[in-house]
Amino acid sequence: MSYEQAAFCSAVGRGEEIFWVNPEKKPYREVEASLPFSAAQIEDAEARLARFAPFLELKFPETIKTHGLIESPLREIPGMHEWLCEPCPEAPVGKLLLKMDSHLAAAGSVKARGGIYEILHHAETLALEHGMLQPGESYTRFADPDFRAFFGTYSLHVGSTGNLGLSVGVIGAALGFQTCVHMSADARQWKKDLLRSRGVEVREYASDYSAAVAAGRRLASQDKRAYFVDDEQSQDLFLGYAVAAKRLQKQLEAMQIPVDDAHPLVVYLPCGVGGAPGGICYGLKKLYGDNVICCYVEPTQAPCMLLGLGTGRMEDICCADVGLSGKTAADGLAVGRPSGLVARATRELVSCEATVHDRALFRYQKKLWETENIFIEPSACAGFHSYVQLARACAAGLAPESLHPALCNATHIVWATGGSLVPEQERQSMLQTKTTPEDLGTTPLIFQ
Ligand SMILES: *Cc1c(COP(=O)(O)O)cnc(C)c1O
């Protein structure tokens, strides 16, 4: 690595806003052969979701218009773009788009991709193993009473800061599983209430996310009929997220937005344990290779992936090790230790990362509401900051070509990862948070 490890850990530990350029990132053709998941595995996940589409259409009527696919809009946000150019005159000129996973059907967050996919895969496996499903039969069968009664004898466990529990809880309930969500202290009350209202058991832990995950893992391991969704190690979650890439490609094509050597794509991905941003990054890399630039973003108090990748210690380092609290208003990103699976799978793929103070999130949230009439939760606003920080880093001397030769000609996608299920009262109180232009900070500390 080119920078001093001690200086890096100390800056992260002080909670400074950082822009980090990944020294381990490699040209795609050099890493392609050694990547842990194949294109065929992602296609398999896609095909499974297509098989379940008729079932999803039945259970989640909001997916009828997408024929049972849980997919979100990709939208231009010219008003927000214009506003961003004010605090940040360096803001890149290319198109700025919002990928609205905040509005995904069924679960209202990016977790609808991974969480729902993993449970569908598990349900399919059980049904096939027990001869419930004949080859070629429609998956609407999964909505039948005999299937529900069958799944009712099995349980699901998941550790969650909120949204993963929501997505697993919602699909678990739709299939008839007994579902138990192990919630960390950061989880919002309304998420617990919503789950309980759907018949999901919620257990609360005073400690952090890793402890909630460990509790769920331990309980499930004692019961043969229990299945544990392991956010720190799950291949299925990762593959479910990776399916997003091909869907996005279709949307870009429909909007006639090219992605090629002369028109790169920069994608800003809020990161918690890493599954969602890592899976999406992985899928996009398979499609676009070096012409997609993936940028993670984490809260300054919970930058676990930055620590794992930036020190090369992966899941062997956590936020507490450098003196950070892990406390953040971005509850979806309040994770102290990264997924080792994701850190290793994307260490040579991800180009850069920014960290963000909580107060900036509320300012982006308010401005997106005012300029575009779109409400997203604080975690989901993090992508805007990486967009701003990349621009500031370039203005401060970071060579854009170090990320891509045609960076100045890029299309930028901020991935909005959650928010459509936030209750009205919570929305109002968040939108009333006082914010000032200073909340967006200044030029980040650059490590490269
Ligand atoms: C979970 C979550 C993320 C990050 O996903 P990870 O898989 O934990 O990295 C981002 N935004 C929101 C709103 C989330 O709920």
Residues whose N, C-alpha, C, O or C-beta is under 5 A from the ligand:
A	BS01	LIG	S109 N163 P270 C271 G272 V273 G274 G275 A276 P277 G332 S379 A380 T417 G418
